Amino acid sequence: MANSNPEQTISKQLTNWPNLLTFARFIMSIMVFALIFASDKYPEYCNWYLAALCFFIVAALTDMLDGYIARKYKMETPFGRFADPLVDKILICGTFVFMLTYLDGDPYMKASGDGYANLTGWMVIVIIAREFIISAIRGYAESRKIKFGVVGWGKRKMLLQSITISAILANHAFFPGDKYYRYGLTFLIWLTVAVTLFSGIIYLNRARVLLKGEQN
């Protein structure tokens, strides 16, 4: 007989391995934020950028690992389908906000070649707005029993954003003042914003087709 105890069902969902990895990624996200904050407030103590880079890479890897485990061992749960993309957004959007606030740099290559590459305010707003809009559409679609999962461009966007964050932190940790690294990083930043926008357009068009089909 199937287990009908809702408390036991919830407990089982929260303690399976993919969901535990998602929770660990949330904790590591907070660590990344704290380390970026510390790099600005207490720069004399250690290489905070390297520590933040290490935590971020491990957190990003858990995103691939929890999905793989859930699919391979059939451990997908309603909680995981909700929490996994939410924690991804906290990690990516939160790190961009903290880098914008506490790290030097901009996405414009100056003739002097000095300084760092980093996102600017409007870029972070575009990235966050894209996530809010697509999340709202996904929530509406799924409330109407319409499947609206992640597509290829959404995965590429996430991967590219993760690479860009890692490269920005590496710029501060290993390559301060290296103008050639900064030029390459500047290109990567603009590419990330472009792919983020493009993937958002792909999702919007997909939502339009799905919702139009439902109305018909």
Order of alpha helices (4+ residues) and beta strands (2+ residues): alpha-alpha-alpha-alpha-alpha-alpha-alpha
